[in-house]
């Protein structure tokens, strides 16, 4: 039977708490007016859809005047295409990113126009309301987003790479980009001197256009659908992933979704792949409002999928930046549905907070959290699954052991309280059997000091009635014959059922005693207990075989025991 643990005093004094878990707020009404919109389907290659202007904050550049068209050959060759392995989703991501940044980190106000253009091709035009200078379209390192900590872009490489990918991967003959008073026609031009195709820009002045656009043709119908799907991979005022999050501060927000609903990880308003999928977070959304420092995660040009191990670094950064105790409590409570969800990213974030708070000295100053009565944390000892099932079937919720440091009750305390058996006064027959049992244990002298102390072999045996309705149990004592009493790796004796002691054979009870004493090493099913019990039984059996005097005395004790059984 799983050992009965003797509980120690709790870390914090009962009655003094700074935070009552039940009263910690776990919802917001931020962006409560968001209304989900239906993005029209693409029918016959046609789509004309404009997102509501909503929260759009358009950026307008001071445009440079010029009067003559000119041509620029870039230093971007066709070989550069191979340096970045981008699938369609990643191309579309950077295609939309410039519109997103230009509208103040939202796709609000962006218009999407698709239509067939003959010869199994489709013309795509995406329009925004912001303006920027042509240098940002043709020169690497030119970007208005570089110094914006909340913008997704950085060095202006995205638009150039998108153009190259469209020309090479999508078999687009040219890409037209325009804003304000200019248009740029982008294409590939063979340079015989370099033996390469090189990106070429034809720049010309145009009548002022209030906004910006990108326009191209593609034979790939799937590319159109990828653009449509990617609209909801960015923040906009109708993306309900951001509606009424359960927690939000200036740095990040968390929203808990129904269990099987697909969520995502957003960084500066743009959804990133998590573990290889844009929809890689089941049942939750986390959105981070700032660029993450490169020492925690590099969001540069590749923006590769965030792995579970890399998310641990991101979680550490978020934890370091959130120092308000009230917010820390909200985060722990909001993320409670992800307790014991192995490898879930929101469990990773939760564990980072719980571990950090449990090891901060200020918790001794502020006091612990008052958790609900039926919240318990796993003890550091091995707990048998039958006990866990018994606890949970009685309405308890079991948390990891590091919650003990926040003031949550230890499961060992619960087990101790629930296993407070009513001790029974032994009869003369039972007293005689207990004396016989102790004598047998002490005969096995090789067990002393090697496996047990003298006081452990001179064990205390307490009698209880497993059938009694007065037993306060968290598991099924109807089948329990004996139970060890352990005080932190020291045996303090064991309980034994009255009926079992009355009817069982001497050899069975002796084996039971050795079993319960061996629980000082761990619980049923733990490897430590298994090793200890094997060693103890081997030592006892060897001593009986090799020492005839011990064997003879044990036979005498066995005959007395059988006589007591017949005289009960």
Secondary structure, DSSP 8 states (H G I E B T S, - for coil): ---EE-----SS-TT-EEEEGGGS-----TTTT---------BTTBEEEE---TT------------S-EEEEEEEEGGGGGGS---HHHHHHHHHHHHHHHTTS--TT-EEEEEEEETTEEEEEEEES----THHHHSTT--TTTT-TT-S--SSHHHHHHHHHHHHTS--S-EEEEEEEEEEEEEEEEETTTTEEEEEEEEEEEEEEEEEEEEEEES-HHHHHHHHHHGGGB--TT-GGGTT-SEE-SSEEEEE--TTSEEEEEETTEEE-BTTBTT-EETEEEEE-S---TTT---STT---B-HHHHHHHHHHHHHH---HHHHHHHHHHGGGGTT-TT-HHHHHHHHHHHHHHT-THHHHH-EEE--TTEEE--SS---HHHHHHHHHTT-EEE-GGGGGGT-EEHHHHHHHHT--------HHHHHHHHHHHHHHHH-GGGBTTTB-HHHHS--EEEE-TT-TT---SS-GGG--EEEEESSS-EEEEEEEHHHHHHS-HHHHHHHHHHHHHGGG--TT-HHHHHHHHHHHHHHHHHHHH-HHHHHHHHHHHHHHHHHHHT-
